């Protein structure tokens, strides 16, 4: 019978697949370090898979396919089971692997091993090994992203949207002239507002770590060295220990090992109005004592839903574009990061409701200063975003 006027016709969302990425192992110290890095990379990629089996770009499209257990909780469960299992290898015997997966009560699990730079990962389904895939991990100066995505595709069928790693084209004199002349679109680009306003914070920037959200507070030269782990603050630029550093302030992000290897730490700009299809240039200076900066430019279109507060930008603006910059290594002084990019809608895949990005135009941008992988401090300064097309 047809539903009555009072009956709901809403489709029940598909149940998420529970998944655990168990510790990857290696024999030698270099293999063990790479094993930890690859476990983190696989974990992050698995968390981004959409319900329709494509890579999710956090676009509000078809939701997430997997409900991934936190790696720290997994390690605690292994410790409670008294199973000797860590990156220092070797892998436990098959009985202990199955015991761990059964105890975690997950639908799927990934078990990995590093030999040299070869990563071998076995997919377990319902506590049974179903497939093993291999990938050669590139050297330290090259991102392992494509190798990781190819491996996950072999195991799960996921098809990843390949976002271009952009660079800057300085060959066009007209673009160079526009960049030199036009106004910077980034609010509080030099992180000086906190030293001038009554709140002593940087309201144009927001720290993100799990459920924790706050504007970075101002810290003096005496206070900044004692900044707590996994916190972000505005500090004197001299704290970066760059001999060429100028007077003034910069953004300081301090990260622990646990956060570096799991969620990472992020600080986002406020909303920046942009023109759909126009070309922009982004630049920023960074100095890292250890963490890997991996910066993103996130594009948003206006697409309110029936549940959110129409007056809340967080509820009405949804991400449909993301440009990412090649990861940067630690360094001894401030260095410049640059990227030219054109915000446009990336199709997030077609589910039962068709393309969720159809007709969307990028109207807003947020700069995501994201760090991960290794503990330590990262300093950012002189954030610039300018339109360089006509």
ZIVENCOR-V68552 format. One line per field, one symbol per residue. ss: DSSP state (H for helix, E for strand, - for the rest). Layout:
ss: ???
//
This chain:
ss: ----------------EEEEE---E---HHHHHHHHHHHHHHHHHH--EE---EE--------E-EEE--HHHHHHHHHH-------------HHHHHHHHHHH---EEEEEEEE--EEEEEEEE--EEEEEEEEE--------HHHHHHHHHHHH--E-----E-------HHHHHHHHH-----------HHH-----E---EEEEE--EEE--EE--HHHH------EEEEEEHHHH--------EEEEEEE-HHHH----EEEEE--EE-----EEEEEEEEEE---EE--EEEEEEE----------HHHHEEEEEEEE---E------EEEEEEEE-------EE--EE--------EEEEEEEEE---EEEEEEEEEEEE---
//
